[in-house]
Amino acid sequence: MAQLLVLSSSHSANPVLPALELLSHRVRQIPAEPAQLVNAPSADVIFVDGRGDLVGAKSLCKILRTTGLDSPLMLIVTEGGLTAVSADWGIDDVILVDAGPAEVDARVRLLIGRQDAEPQSTRVQTSGISIDESSYSAKVHGKPLDLTYKEFQLLHFFATHPSRVFTREQLLSEVWGYDYFGGTRTVDVHVRRLRAKLGDLEQLIGTVRNVGYRFNVYEDDQVPAPRSRPKSPSQAD
């Protein structure tokens, strides 16, 4: 039995849901809104309902991918909506609303099977940042960041938990470990240094007043472009 999550903003009944429930899968449905994804339950496969709003569904799929989503994405569309689907949606499969239980089950099993067979990626790409856990390296707009080990761990933790708010105590526990005896001041110091190194993307690490910090996510068209540095006198024409 698979854990399935359906993201839908449509007010009409979703014909795929009865097929999923008929197959004894555990199904949860939540509104297809970015704000709802912060506390969304984990799932083996995520279904995005694109029947009524293809533009919104495409945007949602891209948001899910930029946040480092590991679960396969299945898009639900009408036959007419198939013409709008392309590779840049970031989905793993597409299914028509009138698909029968046997087809739905086969597609779910294939997606989960592929996920289990593929080695887990160690790379996170989001909001202009690329993080490679296997080599402990990170880049901003393709340029390498010179990070200490703890700065890298902190950035990686933030990027893999987008939009969630963490207290300084939680960050100490998750990044430094339970056996760390230093105070929470060290979190502020590392955040300040990390922001300085992120440069144009320093606002990715946001401060939540009287609480702690969170990693803000930019959509593709909102990522600040790198600022060009002024030429030194020796470089001027």
N, C-alpha and C positions, 0 to 999 in steps of 0.2 A: 504493500500500500504506500503510495507516494503522498508527500505533503505538497499540495498545490495552492498557489496564490493567484487570485484573479483581480486585476486592476481594471475597474470599469467606471466610467462616468455616465453611461447610458441609463436612462430610466426604464427602458423596455427590458423585458426578461431576456436573459442570455441563453440561447438554445444549447450552448455547449455545457452549461452547468449540470443539467439533468444527466447528460452522458457521463460526466466526470463522477457524479455521485452514484450513478448506477454501477460504476466500476469499483465502488467501495474505496475510492481515493478520499483522503481527507482534504476538503476544499474550504478555503477562506476567501471571502471577497471584501475588498476595501475600495473606497473611492480612488479614482486615478488622478490623485493630486500629489505633487512633490512633498507637501507638508506631511502627508499621511505616511510617507515612506520612512520617516525617521524611526518610528516604532513598529514598522511592519514586521510580521512574523516571518521566520525563516521558511524557505520553501525549496523543494527539489526542482520545481519548474514554475516559472511565473508567466501567466497569461495576461497579455495586454489587449483589452477590448478596443478595437479600432473601427467598430461598425458605424458609429455616429460621428466621430471626429478623427479623421485620418491625420490632420495636422497636429492635433494635440497628442495623438498616440505616438507619432514619430518623435515629437519633442520629448515625451516621457521615456521612450526607449533610449534616446541619446543621454538623458539625465541618468538613467539607470546604469548605462555603460560607463559614463564618466566617473561614477562614484565607485568604480571597482567591483561591480556586481559579479558574483561567481555563478549564480544560478542561470540555467538556460532560459532564454526568452522565446515565448511562443506568441505570435500575433494572431488575433481573431479578426477576420474581415469578411465582408460580403464578396461575392464573385466580382462585382464591379470595382471593389477597392483593390483588387490584386494588381491592377495596372499602375497604381501609385507606389507599390512596394519596391524597394531597391536595396542594394547592399549597404548603403550608408545609414540604414535604419539601425543596424547593429543587432538584428534579431537572429535567432538560431533556426527558426522554422515558422511556417505560416499555415493556418488552418481555416477552412471555410466554416461559417456558422452552422451549416446544415450537415456537418460531418457526423457520422454515426459513432456509437460507442466503441466499436472495434477499431476504427481508424484513429480516434482520439487516443485510445489506450496504446496502440502501436507507436504513435508519434511520441507519446510521453516516455514509453520504455526506451525508444531509440535515443531520445535526448539524454535521459539519465545514464544510459549505457555509454554514450560517447563521453559524457562528463566524467564518468568513473574511469574510462580508459585513458583519457588525456592527462598528462602530467600537469599538476597545478602550476599556474603561472606565478612567477615571483616578481612580476612587473606591475606597477600601478601607474596609470596615466590619468591625470585629472587636472583640469583648470590650469593648463600650461606647465604642469610639473610632471616629470617622469621619474619614477623611483624603481630601482632594481635591487630587490632584497638580496639576490644571490651574490652581487658584487658590492653591496653596501655603498651604492652610488646614487646620486640624484642630480637631475638637470632642471633648469628653468629656461624655457624657450630654447631648449637644445644645448644650453651652455652648462657645463659641469658646476656643481656647487661644492665648495670646500667645507665639508661638515665634519665635526667631531663625531665619535661613535654615538654619544648620547643625543646629539642634535639630530643625527640620522634616525635613531630609534624614535625620537619624539615626532619628527616629521612623518615617518612611516605610520606611527600610531594614529596621528591626526587624520592622515589621508585615507586610511582604511576604516575610519569611523566618522564619515562626513556628517556635518550638521548636528552631531550629538554634543551636548555640553558636558564637560568634565570639570570637577573641582580639582584644585591643586593636589589634594590628598589622593584622589583617584589616579591622577597622572603619576604621582610618586609611586603608587602601588603598581600600576601597569607598566611603567617605563623603567623605573629605578628598582622596583622589587620590594617585597615586604621587609627585607632585611636592611633596607637603607635607613640610616639613622639621622640623615640631614633634615633640615627644615624645609617648609614649602617655598621658602625664598629661592631655592635653587631652581624651581620650576619657572619662576618669573625671569630669572637670569637667562636660562636657556631659551625661553620664548623670545626675549628681547634680542638675543644674539641670532636666533633663527630668523626672526623678522628682518633683521638688518641684512642677512645674507640672501633672503628672498627678493629683496629690492622692490621692484614694481608690484610684486605679488605679496607684499607683506600683510595686506589686509585679509589674506586667506586664513590667517590665524586671528580670529576675532576674540575680543574680550567681552565676557558677559558679566556685567557689573555685580559685585558682591557674590559671585558664584565661581567663575573660573574662565575656561577658554573653550572655544569650539573651532572646527575647521569649516570655513565657508566655501561653498562650491560655486564656481562660475559656470554659466552655460558657454558653449563654444564662441558665440558672438559677443560675450561680455568679458572675455579674458583680456586684461590690459596688455597692450602691445609693449614690448621693451622700449624704453626711452633711449633715444640716441644721445650719446655723450658729447658734450661740446668739444671741439677740437682744441688741442693745446696750441700755444703760439707757434711751436715748431712745425705743427701740422697745417697751420693756416696757409691759404694761398698767398 
